[in-house]
Amino acid sequence: MNLLKALSTVSALTLLSRITGLVRESLKAVGFGAGLQMDAFEAAFRLPNILRRLFAEGAFSQAFVPILAEYKRARGDDATRDLVSRVATLLAVLLLALSVLGIFAAPWLVYLLAGGFVRTPGKVELTAELIRIMFPYVFFISLVSLAGGVLNVHRRFAIPAFTPVLLNVSIICATIFVAPHVDPPIVALAWGVAVGGVAQLTLQLVPLARLAMLPRPRFDWRDEGVRRVLRAMGPAVLGVSAAQISTLINTQLAAYLGDGRISWITYADRLMEFPSAMLGVALGTVLLPSLVQHHHDAKEDQYRALLDWGLRLTFLLALPAALALALLAVPLISTLYQYGRFTPNDVWQTRDALLGYSVGLIGLIAVKILAPGFYARQDMKTPVKIAFLTVLVTQVLAVAMMFQIGHAGLTLATSLGACLNATLLFVTMRRRGIYVPQRGWPLFLGRVAIALVGLGGVLWWAAGPDAFWVTAGLWVKVGRLSLVIIAGALAYFAALWLVGFRFADFNRREHQ
């Protein structure tokens, strides 16, 4: 299997997901701006998102995928199928109970998410209503992540990468067709989330059936494989919960700063997630099964070479993405969001949040490459310890900087924490001999730096003054932004070619 081809497939489908996500966010900005209703929705949606990352994409995937890959390689399809069925049944039972509990506890959960909402009449009640509608999403999306883990272990990366598109389409349809007919209109978006969760799970069923891996109800929490997954999930839950605790604290701090702050941060976060998902999530997804295989086969040289390949791609693509987010912050935000109720002030405030995020994009993506290096070895404790130290530092920085630069201090603190996390993971890997850099890194970084200078110059010249973007019409902005992005991409990759990079240098084949 050509890993670069697999990465390109996952990245392309992730790109489709992010494009539909940007359409979703643009429609939300037009219809709701950055006020009370959008704050309530984003706060309510944050809780199922946190639980999804805790029980599904985060802790569960980290614990489940390496063990599942081991079963597939060492024990065969029958044992693998039994493990999938037992784990899926236990997960479904737990999540169903959690969903019911969340629906009844919605009013209290609002105070956990954003206690500052109590100062605005009606905001707590609206947020609670949205939580009740969206909370079952946790059940469906967690099972989606389980199905995606099974498909990824079998190197079927396309369907799991495409699945998020359905959530975006569901919210887009709710915004256009349902919101004008309900009161308050924001409730339509919550129903869009709920329907999107069902649609995503439904899409996964046929591919699982084709692999003969469709789970059957088998409740047996004492099974050896299930107990191994549960034991591995303990430290994984702690590690993922560290980041989610940080998210909850930042939500509280943003709510304390006043209306609009949560929305500005969220709009900026969506733009930051565009390159983060296209590269970081895609690389982590593609790398993990192969890392597990090399560790199981005791091929440490190939293990290290694979990590090195992932890190080089990270620097090659994450650094220009971070530079582009910083230099094109206003053009991107104005073109995508500045319509309807999204005002010029919202553009400037969202820009400040995005600048804070852009500082740490390389760290956010590098963590998604380095952490699987530990997960593949079924070492969950090391990333957990580093994650908790990172959260402590991040929150101290957040509290200190929010009083100096407002909500931008929260995003900047997140970025600095991500860079610290990546640095500590890297240093630990080096000390333990898990990762040994391949030859040629100084020359590689020097060439990338030269290309970045060219990229920065072209983007700065082509974008022009920020004032133009805030006052120009829609199609003028769309046309010019398209030309700016194309010019920047051509300049960067042309510079890479001139300094000696070739596409074939990054091809990498792995045996299944």
Buried (B, 14 or more C-beta within 10 A) or exposed (E): BEBBEBBEBBBBBBBBBBEBBBBBBBBBBBBBBBBBBBBBBBBBBBBBBBBBBBBBBBBBBBBBBBBBBBBBBEEEEEEBBBBBBBBBBBBBEBBEEBBEEBBEBBBEBBBEBBBBBEEBEEBBBBBBBBBBBBBBBBBBBBBBBBBBBBBBBBEBBBBBBBBBBBBBBBBBBBBEEBBEEBEBBBBBBBBBBBBBBBBBBEBBEEBBEEBEBBBEEBEBEEBEBBEBBBBBBBBBBBBBBBBBBBBBBBBBBBBEBBBBBBBBBBBBBBBBBBBBBBBBBBBBBBBBBBBBBBBBEEEEEBBBBBBBBBBBBBBBBBBBBBBBBBBBBBBBBBBBBBBBBBBEEBBBBBBBBBBBBBBBBBBBBBBBBBBBBBBBBBBBEBBBBBBBBBBEBBBEBBBEBBEEBBBBBBBBBBBBBBBBBBBBBBEBBEEEEBBBBBEEEEEBBEBBEBBBEBBBEBBEEBBEEBEBBBEBEEEEBEEBBEEBBEBBBEBBBBBBEEBEBEEEEBEBEBEE
